[in-house]
Amino acid sequence: MAEHYNLKRADFIFRNENDWEKILSRTLEKDKQELINELISSELKGRGGAGFPTGLKWKLASEAVADQKYVICNADEGEPGTFKDREILTKVPFKVLTGMGICGYISGASQGYIYLRGEYKFLKADLEKAISEFEYYCKEINFDFNIKIFMGSGAYICGEETALMESMEGFRGEPRNKPPFPTNQGYMGKPTVINNVETLAHTFTIFKHGAKKFYDLGVQFSRGTKLFSVSGDTPKPGIYELELGMSLQDFVDEFGDGDTKAVQVGGASGFLVPRKRFGVTSIGFKGKLTGISLPTGGSMMLFNSTRSMFNVLDNYLEFFREESCGQCTPCRVGCQQLLLGIKAVKQGQKQAAYLDKLLKLTETMQYTAKCGLGQSVANSFSSIVENFREEMIY
Amino acid sequence: MDHTIEYISELVKKTGRKREHLLPVLQGVVQRENCLSDETIIEIARQLDLPTADVYGTATFYSFLETQKMGKYVIRVCKTITCAMKGKNQILLTIEDMLKIGIGETSTDKQFSLLQTNCLGWCHKAPAMLINDEVYTELTPEKVREILSEYIKK
């Protein structure tokens, strides 16, 4: 059974701290190995949704041998229902930049990039100002590190790390095969650390307050806090920092409108949890002992009983069909057929049992699609169709 | 055509002429012209020494790099789930009614184009839209009319 906690609010990320210069210079004086160990012991996992241990990623990049390495901050926040990264870059950009700088020091990279989605272009001017202030200070303390902004141009798939690198290299944003992983061969074929905006902001907290402070929050396998982007049928939509590991029931008690029928955890590529499972579902990364535990990049969308789950699924599938890069057949054709399929069932052109064929198709996509996009269509599709089958048919 | 060559040259001088500079060059052209015409694509390919088809293939991958002639103001209304739930259709109807254009169309005076787009990242303040790079949130039909009136006056 999962280790459940009541909702615990926290305030690290958006806390007003004006000491980034001190934290940066203080941290750069420390031994790299010591810093890596500190980060590993915090058990911070990537906050973009995939949950790869950040300390290990930095360690791998630091061990890679190359004449040039890179640090990339992934600000291509495109998952439906996620909007926390924009807020971080608006309110506390120096925490992210400091995290990038420390990462550069540890991994041996002197060049950093922020891949900013085209939809957030209005952030660019302020961010550039922050970067020049940051670079000025780096020069002052003789630390060789520069950051450039690379603008995206409206493609969800570029949030996938290797697609993002293809895009930066001037190509269509089509994901690469892995391995090789970016820590060995990333941007321009060089070892690259690529982290989500929020992950980098958390490293600031860890290097400032120590790993223990972070580790003591949350639950086993899911340490620390996380920003949640709350939207949909809720009286208080917005961004909230909470300790990981809370039960979905506690979440709904806090954010629901009293009539919550289901919650989509992790955006369109995540899972839909129906009311009857709120009590047995917790929010965090998967681990051996945690029972049903759902990871999320922070997207939490609430639906009340007035919403048609068919419309929700229809909207997601249209999203995936448009955003699939089209490179691999399972995803390109799969997304099209799923969308056509549920419409055909709804209109009575196909029998209800056709839904089972579509479920099989998502299973195939899960195994055969090249990247996370095609693989994760199965998550929302199966969790919606299995829990709200009647709504798909009638 | 001469002036196209000129400003692409200038852009390339600023960004560089390697493959990794292609996206910034394309973005620069769209910023200025609101679209990538065939002739600009051919010229970019020439200056970056790339196959034209490759430049076209890359450009058409990205939804913000338009290859159709767009109006001066490109309106992109978010159609993803939360915005759809919070009245995106009313917003579209209001815009269509006011500007007399449908989705994917450009007004006859070449001032406005109307498009739908995927999640803009404003789900907590839905519905949302972009007009060029400017974002507008928590829209209502009244609010949209006010915003568009301002643009029409410009």
Interface residues (C-beta under 8 A of the other chain):
Chain A: E77 G78 E79 P80 G81 T82 F83 R86 R117 G118 E119 Y120 K121 F122 F150 M151 G152 S153 G154 A155 Y156 S167 M168 E169 G170 F171 R172 G173 M188 S229 V230 S231 G232 D233 P237 G238 I239 A268 M301 R307 N311 V312 N315 Y316 F319 E322 E323 C325
Chain B: K18 R19 E20 H21 L22 L23 P24 L26 Q27 G57 T58 F61 Y62 S63 F64 L65 K79 T80 I81 T82 A84 M85 T117 N118 C119 L120 G121 W122 C123 H124 K125 A126 L130 D133 E134 V135
